[in-house]
Structure formats: structure tokens, C-alpha cells
Amino acid sequence: MGIWDVTKRMIQGKPAFEAPQNSGDDWDDDAPTTDFAEERQQKRDDATSTSLVDENGYKQIPPAALTDVDYKLLGDRFELWATVSNQSDRPVHIDKITLFGTTTQHGYPLPPRGQRVFKLYGGSLLKHDNYKTLELYYKDVQTGDYFRADHMIEYSFSADNSSYEINSFQLIEPIRDV
């Protein structure tokens, strides 16, 4: 802008100097670059894929349950083994299992659709069927949310009518968010 342009603007009653118009091809325009925009979109997608909340706002709890039961009679004692099954498409971490007033810590990861056999109890024969539920505590690996899956214990009276044996566990739904 020359002196004559400034003089002409002043005669017309306009400000002598004016900020230049942005042509749109300025390299410092503060607009996000394509790479940055793709990175932001990827972060948004990752946040929604790790979240347990669906598009309607409902929390979808990944189910885990005890499936197969193995009752081993060892004289006047018994051992109880069961398969813990991750029934979801997300990895979970088995924390602990509470049964017959005792808690066993496991701290074992289960991949999606994975399963593993755990020893749940070892002790004297059951003389009553007062224990009605088992509690399975686990967490979703991606979000860190903890859940409790309660199971109903199904008993049968032993053949010699001296003790109770565990037949199976039935998942009580809904699974609780703890």
C-alpha cells in the first residue's frame, strides 16, 4: 500500500490503514489440519468403543458366569472346582469369588469368549444347605468398571444321606454394577 492509496482512503473518509483480507491459503490460519482432524476423530471413536454405554445411553454389562461344576469327594472333605466363562466380546479380569462364607482371590484375566477352571473351595463336607448364593466379582479391562454376578447354588443330598453336594450354579440376572 503506497502513500497515494493512504491519501485516497483518507479523502473518501475511510480509515487510512486496514487489515488485509485473509485469502484462505494462509499457512497460519489456525484451522485444524487433516492429520489433526483425523486424530481427533480416532480419539472419539476409541472413546465410544471402550465405553460400555450404547448409543441409547444404556450401560451394556459384559456377562461372565460360572458354568461347569466339578464336585470331588475326598473322604470327609471335598473340593469344588468350576469353570468361569467370559461370555462377552470384551476382555475381563476375574477378581474374587465368595462362596460358603469364604473369599478366594484369583486376579486372572480372561480374553473375550475365554474360560478357565478355578478351585472355589476345599473343606469339610456340607451338613446344611443354608448358603444359597455365590458372588463372582470381575472387572471390564477397557473401562475398569467392576461387576458382581450372583449365582444360585443348587444342592442335592448325598447318596449316604450324610451331607449336601453342589450340582450346579445358575446365574441370577441382572448382573450388578459395583
C-alpha positions in Angstrom: 0.0 0.0 0.0 1.5 3.3 -1.1 1.2 6.9 0.1 -1.3 7.7 -2.6 -3.5 4.8 -1.6 -3.5 6.0 2.0 -4.3 9.6 0.9 -7.2 8.3 -1.3 -8.7 6.3 1.6 -8.5 9.4 3.9 -10.3 11.6 1.3 -13.0 9.0 1.0 -13.5 9.1 4.8 -12.2 5.6 5.3 -9.5 4.6 7.8 -6.1 5.1 6.4 -4.9 1.6 7.2 -7.0 -1.6 7.0 -6.1 -5.2 8.0 -5.5 -7.3 4.9 -8.3 -9.7 3.9 -7.5 -13.4 4.5 -7.2 -15.2 1.2 -7.9 -18.6 2.6 -4.5 -20.0 1.6 -2.6 -18.6 4.6 -0.5 -21.2 6.2 -1.1 -19.9 9.7 -4.9 -19.8 9.7 -5.5 -21.8 13.0 -7.7 -24.3 11.2 -7.1 -27.9 12.1 -5.0 -29.8 9.6 -6.3 -33.0 8.1 -4.0 -35.1 10.2 -5.1 -33.4 13.4 -8.8 -33.8 12.4 -8.3 -37.5 11.8 -6.5 -37.9 15.1 -9.4 -36.2 16.9 -11.9 -38.4 15.2 -9.9 -41.5 16.1 -9.9 -40.5 19.7 -13.7 -40.0 19.6 -14.1 -43.4 18.1 -11.8 -45.1 20.6 -13.7 -43.4 23.5 -17.0 -44.8 22.2 -15.6 -48.3 21.5 -14.2 -48.6 25.1 -17.3 -47.3 26.7 -20.0 -49.7 28.0 -22.8 -47.2 27.3 -24.6 -47.8 24.0 -26.0 -45.1 21.6 -29.3 -45.0 23.6 -27.5 -44.3 26.9 -27.9 -47.7 28.4 -24.9 -49.5 30.1 -24.2 -52.8 28.5 -22.6 -55.0 31.1 -20.2 -57.7 29.8 -21.5 -61.0 31.2 -19.3 -63.5 33.0 -20.7 -66.7 34.7 -19.8 -70.0 36.3 -20.7 -72.8 34.0 -19.4 -76.3 34.7 -19.1 -77.6 38.3 -16.9 -80.4 39.5 -17.5 -81.8 43.0 -14.7 -84.0 44.2 -15.3 -86.1 47.3 -12.1 -86.8 49.3 -13.2 -88.9 52.3 -14.7 -86.5 54.9 -13.7 -83.4 52.8 -14.5 -82.2 49.4 -13.1 -79.8 46.7 -15.3 -77.7 44.5 -14.0 -76.7 41.0 -15.9 -74.6 38.4 -15.4 -73.1 35.0 -15.6 -69.3 34.8 -16.7 -68.2 31.4 -16.4 -64.7 29.8 -19.5 -64.6 27.7 -18.7 -61.1 26.2 -16.7 -59.7 23.3 -14.6 -57.7 25.8 -11.7 -58.8 28.0 -12.5 -59.1 31.7 -10.4 -59.7 34.8 -11.7 -62.2 37.4 -11.1 -60.6 40.8 -12.6 -62.9 43.5 -15.3 -65.4 44.3 -17.3 -65.5 47.6 -18.8 -68.9 48.5 -19.7 -70.6 51.8 -18.6 -67.6 53.8 -15.1 -67.6 52.3 -13.5 -65.5 49.6 -10.9 -66.7 47.1 -8.8 -64.1 45.3 -7.9 -65.0 41.7 -6.7 -62.0 39.8 -6.8 -63.7 36.4 -7.5 -62.1 33.0 -10.0 -63.8 30.7 -10.0 -62.9 27.0 -13.2 -62.4 25.0 -15.2 -65.6 25.0 -12.5 -67.3 27.1 -12.9 -69.6 30.1 -10.8 -71.1 32.9 -11.3 -73.6 35.7 -10.8 -72.3 39.2 -10.8 -74.1 42.6 -13.6 -72.4 44.6 -13.5 -74.3 47.8 -11.8 -77.1 49.7 -13.0 -78.1 53.1 -15.3 -80.3 55.2 -18.5 -81.8 53.9 -21.6 -79.6 54.0 -24.1 -80.6 56.6 -26.7 -78.0 55.6 -27.8 -76.1 52.5 -28.0 -72.6 54.2 -25.7 -71.0 51.7 -27.9 -70.0 48.8 -25.7 -67.8 46.6 -22.2 -67.4 45.2 -20.7 -64.0 44.2 -18.4 -63.6 41.3 -16.5 -60.3 41.2 -14.8 -59.2 37.9 -13.9 -56.0 36.1 -14.1 -54.9 32.5 -10.4 -54.4 31.4 -11.0 -51.5 29.0 -13.1 -49.3 31.4 -12.0 -50.6 34.8 -15.7 -51.0 35.9 -16.4 -53.7 38.5 -19.3 -56.1 38.4 -20.8 -58.8 40.6 -22.5 -61.8 39.1 -24.6 -63.6 41.7 -25.3 -67.3 41.2 -27.9 -69.6 42.8 -26.4 -72.7 44.3 -28.2 -75.9 43.5 -27.7 -78.8 46.0 -28.5 -82.4 46.2 -28.4 -84.7 49.2 -25.6 -87.3 49.0 -26.3 -91.0 48.4 -25.5 -91.9 52.0 -27.7 -89.0 53.4 -24.9 -87.5 55.4 -24.1 -84.3 53.5 -25.0 -82.0 50.7 -23.3 -81.9 47.3 -23.3 -79.0 44.8 -24.8 -79.8 41.5 -24.7 -76.5 39.6 -24.7 -72.7 39.7 -27.4 -70.7 38.0 -26.7 -67.0 37.1 -29.1 -64.5 38.7 -29.7 -61.7 36.3 -29.2 -58.7 36.1 -25.5 -58.6 36.8 -24.8 -55.8 39.3 -22.5 -52.8 38.7 -20.4 -52.3 41.8 
